[in-house]
Amino acid sequence: MSTFASLVSVHLAGEGKDEISLDTLPGKFTVTRTDEALTPYGGLAAWSGFLKHLGIIERLADHCPVARTSSNAAPVREVLHQFSAGALVEGKRFCHVRWVMDDPAVATLMGMERVRGEDALPPLGQGT
């Protein structure tokens, strides 16, 4: 069997050539190809599905020793998700979360209310 044939055979039955359905954190998403400019972060749908499958973010959030007491504080789960999204798009500093902050698709794909600014990230362990 050729390499190409083995790649084609791994597609699930009923899956289109230019689309893939993923079970992500907020629910089922179908990623399709389009000529419209929508978001450069569509690949986060696969990351969201991977995180949902592992359940690692929820387990980390459940065992976080820091209590978020401020009414303005982002939930620990969302802080962990936005940190992982920022790191995944090659962010090297907390301020690089701005790269994904203004794209509403990121918050939707990650199951968050919104992506907050970098000021929500560092204080996770500092007097929140």
Secondary structure, DSSP 8 states (H G I E B T S, - for coil): --HHHHHHTTS-TT--TTEEEEE-SSSEEEEE--SS---TTTTHHHHHHHHHHH-HHHHHHHT------STT---HHHHHHHHHHHHHTT--SGGGGHHHHT-HHHHHHHT-S----GGGSGGGGS--
